[in-house]
Amino acid sequence: MYIKLMKGLKNQVFSNKLGKFAFFIIITFTVISIFAFLSPYDPNEIDMASRFTSPNIKNIFGTDIMGRDYFTRILYGGRISLSVGFLSMLISTIIGTIVGSISGYFEGRIDSFLMRTVDILMSIPSFFIILILNAYLKPSMGIIISVIGLLGWMTTARLVRAETLSIKSSEYVLYAKSLGISNFKIIKKHIIPNVLPTIIVAATLSIASAILIESSLSFLGMGVQAPDASWGSMLSNSQGYIDEAPYLGVFPGIFILLTVLSFNILGDVIRNTLDSRGE
């Protein structure tokens, strides 16, 4: 089942021009961020004599206010932005899958309690909660990942619950119940594997959302702290130098735009593939 699903998704992604573009962008940005250490420049090395150097052959993205190579900073910033996206997605997806599958499978009071909790949390602007928590907690990559992940699982939970309500009445689940198999084993062996397509779509879109939130926090100065940098913090630091060095805002902005856009496109392609399979 998993092999067929993955092959179907792979074929659909690579047969779709936008899907192929999105996949290429995501893989390219991920790979160059992982191998950022191959850059001949130190991302934190200050060279005041080279500050505000325009893009050239030696420094293809130019240098920043401290004379640091901007391309190298972009690569290392990608590590942080993409790590926040992927790791917070894992947290929110795991929580959302557990809550959604339990809520949909057991229904009744458990379902009512869990869904009312989800309704309450979704009615509160999560970004402002993140801002408040981040103001009281020492800003760090771990805190940002944890907060975004712990406040981003509600949509996944709703989607998984809806799928679980449909799957739990299928013959193989009823048969498993008749054999006396425990409820949690049924959820693990039969519910979650069949909800996997929905989980994949939710996870893809969750990464894009997490990267945007991290970028927004860093833009407001409440994200990754110096000397480390993310694309959001680099965009924030460029505000005062738009006239003097506009490229300082252009490059991180382009990377954020392409990354978020690519994950959204990939999520749409996967969702369309799965919808067509169900018709």
KOLRO-548989 format. One record per residue (C-alpha): residue in three letters; residue number from 1; x, y, z. Coordinates in steps of 0.1 Angstrom, whole numbers. Example, Ala and Ser with C-alpha at 12.3 -4.5 7.8 and 13.67 -1.06 7.14 Angstrom:
2
['ala',1,[123,-45,78]]
['ser',2,[137,-11,71]]
END
This chain:
279
['met',1,[0,0,0]]
['tyr',2,[27,25,10]]
['ile',3,[49,16,-20]]
['lys',4,[19,21,-44]]
['leu',5,[10,54,-27]]
['met',6,[46,67,-29]]
['lys',7,[49,57,-66]]
['gly',8,[16,74,-74]]
['leu',9,[27,106,-57]]
['lys',10,[61,105,-73]]
['asn',11,[46,101,-108]]
['gln',12,[21,128,-102]]
['val',13,[46,153,-89]]
['phe',14,[71,147,-117]]
['ser',15,[44,148,-144]]
['asn',16,[32,182,-131]]
['lys',17,[53,211,-141]]
['leu',18,[46,231,-110]]
['gly',19,[50,201,-89]]
['lys',20,[84,194,-105]]
['phe',21,[94,230,-99]]
['ala',22,[84,229,-63]]
['phe',23,[102,197,-56]]
['phe',24,[134,210,-73]]
['ile',25,[133,242,-52]]
['ile',26,[128,223,-19]]
['ile',27,[155,198,-26]]
['thr',28,[180,224,-39]]
['phe',29,[175,247,-9]]
['thr',30,[177,218,15]]
['val',31,[209,204,0]]
['ile',32,[227,237,-2]]
['ser',33,[218,245,34]]
['ile',34,[231,211,46]]
['phe',35,[264,216,27]]
['ala',36,[267,252,38]]
['phe',37,[300,244,55]]
['leu',38,[316,240,20]]
['ser',39,[315,277,16]]
['pro',40,[350,292,18]]
['tyr',41,[336,320,40]]
['asp',42,[328,321,77]]
['pro',43,[292,333,81]]
['asn',44,[301,353,112]]
['glu',45,[335,367,102]]
['ile',46,[334,404,103]]
['asp',47,[353,425,77]]
['met',48,[344,461,81]]
['ala',49,[365,471,51]]
['ser',50,[342,450,28]]
['arg',51,[308,462,42]]
['phe',52,[280,468,17]]
['thr',53,[299,453,-12]]
['ser',54,[274,449,-41]]
['pro',55,[270,414,-56]]
['asn',56,[300,404,-76]]
['ile',57,[320,373,-87]]
['lys',58,[337,370,-53]]
['asn',59,[306,376,-32]]
['ile',60,[277,366,-54]]
['phe',61,[251,380,-30]]
['gly',62,[273,408,-18]]
['thr',63,[282,415,18]]
['asp',64,[262,429,47]]
['ile',65,[267,458,72]]
['met',66,[295,438,89]]
['gly',67,[312,428,57]]
['arg',68,[301,392,60]]
['asp',69,[295,372,29]]
['tyr',70,[257,373,23]]
['phe',71,[254,341,3]]
['thr',72,[271,321,31]]
['arg',73,[247,338,56]]
['ile',74,[218,328,34]]
['leu',75,[230,292,34]]
['tyr',76,[233,290,71]]
['gly',77,[201,309,76]]
['gly',78,[184,283,55]]
['arg',79,[195,256,79]]
['ile',80,[177,274,107]]
['ser',81,[145,283,87]]
['leu',82,[141,248,72]]
['ser',83,[150,231,105]]
['val',84,[123,251,122]]
['gly',85,[98,241,95]]
['phe',86,[106,204,95]]
['leu',87,[109,199,132]]
['ser',88,[79,219,143]]
['met',89,[59,200,116]]
['leu',90,[69,167,132]]
['ile',91,[57,179,166]]
['ser',92,[24,193,153]]
['thr',93,[18,163,130]]
['ile',94,[24,137,157]]
['ile',95,[1,155,182]]
['gly',96,[-26,162,156]]
['thr',97,[-26,126,144]]
['ile',98,[-29,112,179]]
['val',99,[-56,136,189]]
['gly',100,[-76,133,157]]
['ser',101,[-75,95,155]]
['ile',102,[-85,91,191]]
['ser',103,[-113,117,188]]
['gly',104,[-127,102,156]]
['tyr',105,[-124,66,167]]
['phe',106,[-139,68,202]]
['glu',107,[-164,96,195]]
['gly',108,[-189,104,224]]
['arg',109,[-176,124,253]]
['ile',110,[-139,119,243]]
['asp',111,[-146,133,209]]
['ser',112,[-167,162,223]]
['phe',113,[-140,172,248]]
['leu',114,[-111,170,223]]
['met',115,[-129,189,196]]
['arg',116,[-141,216,219]]
['thr',117,[-105,220,230]]
['val',118,[-95,223,194]]
['asp',119,[-123,249,188]]
['ile',120,[-111,270,217]]
['leu',121,[-74,269,206]]
['met',122,[-83,277,170]]
['ser',123,[-104,307,181]]
['ile',124,[-73,322,197]]
['pro',125,[-48,338,172]]
['ser',126,[-19,314,176]]
['phe',127,[7,340,164]]
['phe',128,[-1,363,192]]
['ile',129,[2,335,217]]
['ile',130,[36,327,202]]
['leu',131,[46,363,205]]
['ile',132,[36,364,242]]
['leu',133,[53,331,250]]
['asn',134,[84,342,232]]
['ala',135,[85,375,251]]
['tyr',136,[86,356,284]]
['leu',137,[109,328,273]]
['lys',138,[145,332,262]]
['pro',139,[144,332,224]]
['ser',140,[162,302,210]]
['met',141,[157,277,181]]
['gly',142,[145,250,205]]
['ile',143,[118,273,220]]
['ile',144,[107,285,186]]
['ile',145,[103,250,173]]
['ser',146,[85,238,204]]
['val',147,[61,267,206]]
['ile',148,[52,266,169]]
['gly',149,[48,228,170]]
['leu',150,[26,228,201]]
['leu',151,[3,255,187]]
['gly',152,[0,242,152]]
['trp',153,[-16,208,155]]
['met',154,[-53,217,155]]
['thr',155,[-59,217,118]]
['thr',156,[-42,183,114]]
['ala',157,[-63,169,142]]
['arg',158,[-95,180,125]]
['leu',159,[-85,165,92]]
['val',160,[-74,132,108]]
['arg',161,[-106,130,128]]
['ala',162,[-128,134,97]]
['glu',163,[-109,106,79]]
['thr',164,[-111,84,110]]
['leu',165,[-149,87,113]]
['ser',166,[-151,74,77]]
['ile',167,[-125,46,81]]
['lys',168,[-137,32,114]]
['ser',169,[-169,19,98]]
['ser',170,[-151,-1,72]]
['glu',171,[-152,-39,71]]
['tyr',172,[-116,-46,81]]
['val',173,[-119,-24,112]]
['leu',174,[-152,-41,122]]
['tyr',175,[-135,-74,116]]
['ala',176,[-106,-65,138]]
['lys',177,[-130,-55,165]]
['ser',178,[-148,-88,163]]
['leu',179,[-114,-106,168]]
['gly',180,[-110,-88,201]]
['ile',181,[-80,-67,190]]
['ser',182,[-75,-37,213]]
['asn',183,[-87,-3,202]]
['phe',184,[-53,13,203]]
['lys',185,[-38,-15,182]]
['ile',186,[-66,-10,157]]
['ile',187,[-58,27,156]]
['lys',188,[-21,20,151]]
['lys',189,[-25,-8,125]]
['his',190,[-56,2,106]]
['ile',191,[-66,38,112]]
['ile',192,[-34,58,110]]
['pro',193,[-20,39,79]]
['asn',194,[-51,46,60]]
['val',195,[-52,83,71]]
['leu',196,[-15,87,60]]
['pro',197,[-24,105,27]]
['thr',198,[-42,132,46]]
['ile',199,[-14,134,71]]
['ile',200,[12,139,43]]
['val',201,[-8,168,28]]
['ala',202,[-13,184,63]]
['ala',203,[24,180,71]]
['thr',204,[35,196,38]]
['leu',205,[14,227,44]]
['ser',206,[24,228,80]]
['ile',207,[61,232,71]]
['ala',208,[52,263,50]]
['ser',209,[32,278,78]]
['ala',210,[60,271,103]]
['ile',211,[86,288,81]]
['leu',212,[64,318,77]]
['ile',213,[58,321,115]]
['glu',214,[95,317,122]]
['ser',215,[103,344,96]]
['ser',216,[77,367,111]]
['leu',217,[91,362,146]]
['ser',218,[127,368,134]]
['phe',219,[115,398,114]]
['leu',220,[101,413,146]]
['gly',221,[133,406,165]]
['met',222,[119,378,186]]
['gly',223,[133,348,167]]
['val',224,[168,336,162]]
['gln',225,[193,358,179]]
['ala',226,[226,372,166]]
['pro',227,[252,362,156]]
['asp',228,[231,333,141]]
['ala',229,[207,342,114]]
['ser',230,[176,329,97]]
['trp',231,[160,343,65]]
['gly',232,[135,362,86]]
['ser',233,[161,379,108]]
['met',234,[182,388,77]]
['leu',235,[151,404,62]]
['ser',236,[145,423,94]]
['asn',237,[181,435,96]]
['ser',238,[179,448,60]]
['gln',239,[152,473,69]]
['gly',240,[175,502,77]]
['tyr',241,[196,498,45]]
['ile',242,[170,495,18]]
['asp',243,[182,526,0]]
['glu',244,[219,519,5]]
['ala',245,[219,481,-1]]
['pro',246,[185,469,-14]]
['tyr',247,[199,434,-21]]
['leu',248,[200,427,16]]
['gly',249,[162,425,17]]
['val',250,[158,410,-18]]
['phe',251,[177,377,-14]]
['pro',252,[163,364,19]]
['gly',253,[128,376,7]]
['ile',254,[132,355,-25]]
['phe',255,[143,324,-5]]
['ile',256,[113,327,19]]
['leu',257,[89,333,-10]]
['leu',258,[101,304,-31]]
['thr',259,[103,280,-2]]
['val',260,[68,287,12]]
['leu',261,[54,288,-23]]
['ser',262,[70,254,-32]]
['phe',263,[56,237,-1]]
['asn',264,[22,250,-8]]
['ile',265,[23,239,-45]]
['leu',266,[36,205,-34]]
['gly',267,[8,201,-9]]
['asp',268,[-18,211,-36]]
['val',269,[-4,186,-61]]
['ile',270,[-4,158,-35]]
['arg',271,[-39,166,-24]]
['asn',272,[-52,167,-60]]
['thr',273,[-35,133,-66]]
['leu',274,[-51,117,-36]]
['asp',275,[-85,132,-45]]
['ser',276,[-84,118,-80]]
['arg',277,[-75,84,-66]]
['gly',278,[-106,85,-44]]
['glu',279,[-130,93,-72]]
END
